[in-house]
């Protein structure tokens, strides 16, 4: 069996526990246990990444599916993901991966970063996308793959919830050419109740990625009765206008019942109304999804 890869962004907390600093949870992990994401494990006092080298889904996608509307349109992207996520969204649209767990004694085939790049080139892809589950939880794998992809002339795409420490973001984001970051709902109460997280950390990572001058697009999954209030959406548009700019493409996607939440689907007219309001306010690229 391939040795489980040594992780980054951690320190020993005492004689046996380790503290992870990859995401704002700062999990304290006991020997033999994993952090909240279920893919970072304390092995003999060292934090290791189970997900590194072990993708569980691989596909060739149009870049527009990420979704990226204004980055290399019409091209194919080599997409892969692992198990694990650092949020607990009750409305997760991909819970089979986000809540999935590896079996240490029966790990999937090991795939080196070089092999991923080779596969992307063989399939005439112009980029590699780190997607499907939350790529922050396999950030070491992303970085090593992105470095090799760049050398091979490929672009690197991140589809993320943005829940990452600035320390880790400063190591990861410079290797990424384009990102679509989810803003789940523009309130602290929404993040705490439905995602088990904090919004400020997400907003800070969005601002940091934007400051690097990379291509950024933002997605908001609109859930009836939870994050679709006009005042909340106006506040979100205010934030983007103030902290970023009106040229950042915005995606507003309709919710459908999934995982632990069975709220009604988002009416198409709700999404269209949000799009029209954003355009009225001067945002240059506003797109609808799932309707």
C-alpha positions in Angstrom: 0.0 0.0 0.0 1.3 3.5 -0.8 2.3 5.4 2.2 -0.3 8.1 3.2 1.1 11.5 2.2 2.5 13.8 4.8 0.2 16.8 5.2 1.0 20.5 5.4 -0.3 23.2 7.7 -0.2 21.5 11.1 1.7 21.3 14.3 2.1 19.0 17.3 -0.2 20.1 20.1 1.1 17.8 22.8 2.8 14.4 23.0 0.3 12.8 20.6 -2.3 15.2 19.2 -1.9 17.4 16.2 -3.6 20.7 15.3 -4.6 21.3 11.7 -4.4 24.8 10.2 -5.7 24.1 6.7 -9.1 25.5 7.4 -10.6 27.8 10.1 -11.8 24.8 12.1 -8.3 24.2 13.4 -9.2 20.6 14.3 -7.3 19.0 17.2 -6.8 15.5 16.0 -6.0 12.5 18.3 -3.9 9.5 17.2 -5.7 7.3 14.6 -8.5 9.9 14.2 -9.4 12.2 11.3 -10.4 15.9 11.3 -13.8 17.2 10.5 -13.2 16.6 6.7 -12.5 12.8 7.3 -9.4 12.8 5.0 -6.7 14.2 7.3 -5.5 11.7 9.8 -3.1 11.7 12.8 -0.7 8.8 12.2 1.8 8.4 15.0 1.8 12.1 15.8 2.0 13.3 12.2 -0.9 14.7 10.1 -1.3 12.9 6.8 -3.6 13.4 3.8 -5.5 10.2 2.9 -7.0 12.0 -0.1 -3.5 12.7 -1.7 -3.2 10.6 -4.8 -6.6 9.0 -4.4 -9.2 10.6 -6.7 -12.5 8.9 -6.6 -14.1 10.6 -9.6 -12.5 11.7 -12.8 -14.3 13.3 -15.8 -13.8 15.4 -18.9 -16.1 18.4 -18.6 -16.8 21.5 -20.6 -15.2 24.4 -18.7 -18.7 26.0 -18.6 -19.8 23.2 -16.2 -17.6 24.4 -13.4 -19.3 26.9 -13.8 -16.9 29.4 -15.5 -18.5 31.6 -18.0 -15.6 33.9 -19.0 -12.5 31.6 -18.8 -11.3 29.7 -21.8 -14.9 29.2 -23.2 -15.4 26.2 -25.4 -12.5 24.2 -24.0 -12.5 20.9 -22.1 -11.2 20.6 -18.6 -9.9 17.5 -16.9 -11.9 17.3 -13.6 -11.3 15.2 -10.5 -12.3 15.1 -6.9 -11.8 13.0 -3.8 -13.8 12.3 -0.7 -14.2 14.9 2.0 -15.4 18.4 2.8 -14.8 21.0 5.6 -18.4 22.3 5.6 -21.5 20.5 6.7 -24.1 22.0 4.4 -27.4 20.2 4.9 -28.4 21.1 1.3 -25.2 19.6 -0.2 -25.7 18.7 -3.9 -22.9 16.2 -3.9 -23.0 14.5 -0.5 -21.8 11.1 -1.8 -18.4 12.7 -2.2 -18.4 15.4 0.5 -19.5 13.0 3.2 -17.8 9.9 1.8 -14.9 8.4 3.6 -11.8 6.3 2.6 -11.2 2.8 3.9 -7.5 2.9 4.9 -7.0 -0.8 4.2 -8.6 -0.5 0.7 -7.6 2.8 -0.8 -8.4 3.5 -4.4 -5.6 3.2 -7.0 -2.8 5.7 -6.4 -2.6 8.4 -9.1 0.5 10.6 -9.1 0.2 14.3 -10.1 2.3 13.5 -13.2 -0.3 11.0 -14.3 -3.2 13.4 -13.9 -1.3 15.9 -16.2 -0.6 13.1 -18.7 -4.3 12.1 -18.7 -5.4 15.7 -19.2 -3.1 16.1 -22.2 -4.1 12.8 -23.7 -7.8 13.9 -23.6 -7.1 17.2 -25.3 -7.9 19.3 -22.2 -6.6 22.8 -21.8 -6.9 22.8 -18.0 -7.2 20.7 -14.8 -10.1 21.4 -12.5 -10.1 20.5 -8.8 -13.7 20.1 -8.1 -16.7 17.9 -7.2 -15.9 17.8 -3.4 -14.1 20.5 -1.6 -10.5 20.7 -3.0 -9.2 22.6 0.0 -9.2 19.3 1.9 -6.7 17.9 -0.7 -4.8 21.1 -1.1 -1.3 19.4 -1.0 -2.4 17.2 -4.0 -3.8 20.3 -5.8 -0.5 22.2 -5.3 1.7 19.4 -6.6 -0.5 18.7 -9.5 -0.9 22.4 -10.4 2.8 23.0 -10.5 3.3 20.1 -13.0 0.2 21.2 -15.0 1.6 24.7 -15.4 4.9 23.4 -16.6 3.0 21.3 -19.2 1.1 24.4 -20.4 -2.2 23.6 -18.7 -4.3 26.0 -16.7 -5.5 25.2 -13.2 -9.1 25.7 -12.0 -10.4 25.6 -8.5 -14.1 25.1 -7.6 -14.3 25.8 -3.9 -16.4 26.9 -0.9 -13.6 29.3 0.1 -13.4 28.0 3.7 -9.6 28.1 4.1 -7.1 29.8 6.4 -5.2 32.7 4.9 -2.0 30.7 5.7 -3.0 27.9 3.4 -4.6 30.1 0.8 -1.3 32.0 0.4 0.3 28.6 -0.5 -2.5 27.3 -2.7 -4.1 30.2 -4.6 -1.0 31.5 -6.4 -1.0 28.2 -8.3 -4.6 28.6 -9.5 -5.5 30.5 -12.7 -9.3 30.6 -12.3 -11.7 29.9 -9.5 -15.4 29.7 -8.9 -16.0 30.2 -5.2 -19.4 29.5 -3.6 -20.9 32.1 -1.3 -23.6 30.0 0.4 -25.8 32.7 1.9 -24.9 36.2 2.8 -25.3 36.1 6.6 -23.5 34.7 9.5 -26.7 33.1 10.8 -27.1 31.2 7.5 -23.6 29.8 7.6 -23.8 28.8 11.2 -27.2 27.1 10.9 -26.9 25.4 7.5 -23.2 25.0 6.8 -21.6 24.8 10.3 -19.1 27.5 9.4 -18.5 31.2 9.4 -19.0 33.6 6.4 -16.2 36.0 7.2 -13.5 33.4 6.5 -15.1 32.8 3.1 -15.2 36.5 2.3 -11.6 37.0 3.2 -10.5 34.2 1.0 -12.5 35.6 -1.9 -10.9 39.0 -1.4 -7.4 37.4 -1.3 -8.0 35.4 -4.5 -9.2 38.6 -6.2 -6.2 40.5 -5.0 -3.9 38.1 -6.9 -5.4 39.3 -10.2 -6.6 35.8 -11.1 -9.9 35.0 -12.9 -12.7 34.8 -10.3 -16.4 33.9 -10.6 -18.9 33.6 -7.8 -21.8 31.3 -7.3 -24.8 31.6 -4.9 -27.2 28.6 -4.6 -30.5 30.3 -3.9 -32.7 28.4 -1.4 -36.3 29.4 -0.8 -36.9 30.8 2.6 -33.3 30.6 3.7 -31.1 32.9 1.6 -33.4 34.4 -1.0 -34.6 37.5 0.9 -34.2 40.7 -1.3 -32.3 42.5 1.5 -29.8 39.7 1.8 -29.2 39.6 -1.9 -28.8 43.3 -2.1 -26.2 43.2 0.7 -24.3 40.5 -1.3 -24.3 42.7 -4.4 -23.2 45.7 -2.2 -20.3 43.6 -0.9 -19.1 42.5 -4.3 -19.3 46.0 -5.6 -17.4 47.4 -2.7 -14.7 44.7 -2.2 -14.3 43.4 -5.8 -15.9 45.0 -8.9 -18.9 44.7 -11.2 -16.9 42.8 -13.8 -16.8 39.6 -11.6 -19.2 37.1 -13.1 -22.0 36.2 -10.8 -23.9 32.9 -10.9 -27.3 32.4 -9.2 -28.4 28.8 -9.2 -31.7 27.2 -8.3 -31.8 24.8 -5.4 -33.3 21.3 -5.7 -34.0 19.0 -2.7 -30.8 17.2 -1.7 -29.1 15.5 1.2 -30.8 16.5 4.5 -32.9 19.4 3.1 -36.1 18.8 1.3 -37.2 22.4 0.8 -39.1 23.1 -2.4 -37.2 23.8 -5.5 -36.3 27.4 -6.2 -38.9 28.9 -8.7 -37.3 29.9 -12.0 -38.9 33.4 -11.6 -36.9 33.9 -8.4 -33.6 33.3 -10.1 -34.6 35.5 -13.1 -35.7 38.3 -10.8 -32.3 38.2 -9.0 -30.5 38.2 -12.3 -32.4 41.2 -13.6 -31.8 43.1 -10.4 -28.0 42.5 -10.6 -28.0 43.6 -14.2 -30.0 46.7 -13.3 -27.3 47.5 -10.7 -24.6 47.4 -13.4 -23.1 44.0 -12.9 -21.6 43.0 -16.3 -22.0 39.2 -16.3 -24.9 37.6 -14.4 -25.9 34.0 -15.1 -28.6 31.6 -14.0 -28.1 27.9 -13.3 -30.3 24.8 -12.7 -33.5 26.3 -14.1 
